[in-house]
Amino acid sequence: MSDRLDTLLALQAALAAMYRQRRPAGFYALPPQERCTTWTRALLHEVCELDDELNWKPWKNPQDLEQNRDRRLDEMADILHFFLQLALDQGFSADDLFAAYQRKHEENRRRQEHDPQYRPTDAPEEDQSPS
């Protein structure tokens, strides 16, 4: 099986090429860096659309999350499309993203492991107090 992130980036690159071919004077004709701000804004809006599907509004009756699963999944796919294009336009490869994720993952774990305020709830009392 091929690497799925490489496959997703290739699919997104092919979609961008199709847009450029079908709309030569369109948005994709702009230099990649000029498009990046649009991608970050598109990501924010798609995240808000997903947020709407997650019942964040306490003044509305909540939806059954199982019934809107497909809509939530579609919003996640939209987010992924814009994320992938943003990565491509910045020249990031699947290997770059993987390495950055690993680096940040380790940093986030290290922060939690070394912060005295974050201890497992079953830790002895003396381990829970700041030193």
C-alpha positions as MATLAB code, in Angstrom:
seq = 'MSDRLDTLLALQAALAAMYRQRRPAGFYALPPQERCTTWTRALLHEVCELDDELNWKPWKNPQDLEQNRDRRLDEMADILHFFLQLALDQGFSADDLFAAYQRKHEENRRRQEHDPQYRPTDAPEEDQSPS';
ca = [
       0.000    0.000    0.000;
       1.337    3.425   -0.889;
       1.763    6.145    1.690;
      -1.615    7.806    2.116;
      -0.274   11.299    2.752;
       1.816   11.128   -0.431;
      -1.299    9.939   -2.260;
      -3.424   12.783   -0.870;
      -0.800   15.371   -1.832;
      -0.630   13.904   -5.361;
      -4.429   13.997   -5.679;
      -4.492   17.609   -4.507;
      -1.695   18.570   -6.919;
      -3.667   16.962   -9.763;
      -6.799   18.877   -8.739;
      -4.841   22.150   -8.697;
      -3.436   21.341  -12.160;
      -6.968   20.734  -13.422;
      -8.105   24.102  -12.018;
      -5.152   25.842  -13.685;
      -5.967   24.175  -17.011;
      -9.698   24.885  -16.927;
      -9.378   28.396  -15.506;
      -6.038   29.735  -16.767;
      -6.774   33.277  -15.576;
      -8.357   32.137  -12.317;
      -7.197   32.039   -8.754;
      -4.671   29.242   -9.304;
      -2.847   31.463  -11.811;
      -1.612   33.582   -8.893;
       1.811   32.762   -7.458;
       1.584   30.083   -4.723;
       2.597   32.370   -1.877;
      -0.157   34.839   -2.782;
      -2.692   32.040   -2.411;
      -1.503   30.955    1.054;
      -3.466   33.606    2.965;
      -6.595   32.509    1.140;
      -5.942   28.892    2.100;
      -5.520   29.792    5.784;
      -8.765   31.774    5.687;
     -10.531   28.934    3.908;
      -9.276   26.558    6.607;
     -10.690   28.805    9.319;
     -14.079   28.952    7.620;
     -14.214   25.191    7.081;
     -13.289   24.645   10.743;
     -16.187   26.949   11.690;
     -18.502   24.888    9.490;
     -17.343   21.749   11.280;
     -17.830   23.532   14.597;
     -21.456   24.220   13.620;
     -21.957   20.477   13.129;
     -20.550   19.776   16.623;
     -23.345   21.465   18.563;
     -21.298   24.320   19.973;
     -24.293   26.687   20.150;
     -25.926   26.190   23.562;
     -28.982   28.226   22.504;
     -29.892   25.679   19.811;
     -31.248   22.189   20.207;
     -28.367   19.776   19.694;
     -28.258   17.590   16.605;
     -27.755   13.868   16.810;
     -24.042   13.543   16.023;
     -24.526   10.128   14.480;
     -27.058   11.560   12.039;
     -24.690   14.331   10.895;
     -21.600   12.114   10.751;
     -21.361   12.413    6.962;
     -21.597   16.213    7.104;
     -18.848   16.300    9.744;
     -16.719   14.002    7.629;
     -17.268   16.193    4.558;
     -16.167   19.267    6.528;
     -13.044   17.377    7.593;
     -12.383   16.543    3.923;
     -12.783   20.226    3.005;
     -10.311   21.154    5.742;
      -7.908   18.541    4.420;
      -8.179   19.867    0.843;
      -7.183   23.374    1.912;
      -4.488   22.078    4.264;
      -2.949   19.969    1.508;
      -2.997   22.838   -0.985;
      -1.417   25.143    1.586;
       1.332   22.572    2.126;
       1.888   22.160   -1.627;
       2.004   25.914   -2.239;
       4.701   26.219    0.414;
       6.724   23.419   -1.111;
       6.178   20.979    1.769;
       6.326   17.269    1.066;
       4.749   14.397    2.964;
       8.183   13.768    4.514;
       8.404   17.418    5.604;
       4.966   17.270    7.217;
       5.724   13.948    8.890;
       9.019   15.220   10.312;
       7.409   18.453   11.553;
       4.579   16.500   13.149;
       7.015   14.180   14.901;
       9.069   17.145   16.145;
       6.023   18.990   17.488;
       4.561   15.775   18.917;
       7.688   15.185   20.964;
       7.777   18.829   22.065;
       4.134   18.681   23.188;
       4.745   15.459   25.120;
       7.860   16.912   26.727;
       5.920   20.004   27.832;
       3.318   17.873   29.551;
       5.843   15.537   31.129;
       7.858   18.410   32.603;
       5.003   20.684   33.699;
       4.316   20.026   37.411;
       0.677   21.095   36.989;
       0.005   18.141   34.707;
       0.283   14.861   36.540;
      -1.764   11.695   36.180;
      -4.726   11.707   38.559;
      -3.488    8.494   40.177;
      -0.039    9.970   40.956;
       0.951   10.085   44.642;
       0.049   13.352   46.395;
       3.664   14.496   46.681;
       4.079   14.181   42.900;
       1.118   16.518   42.238;
       2.494   19.569   44.022;
       4.769   22.026   42.192;
       8.398   21.823   43.180;
];
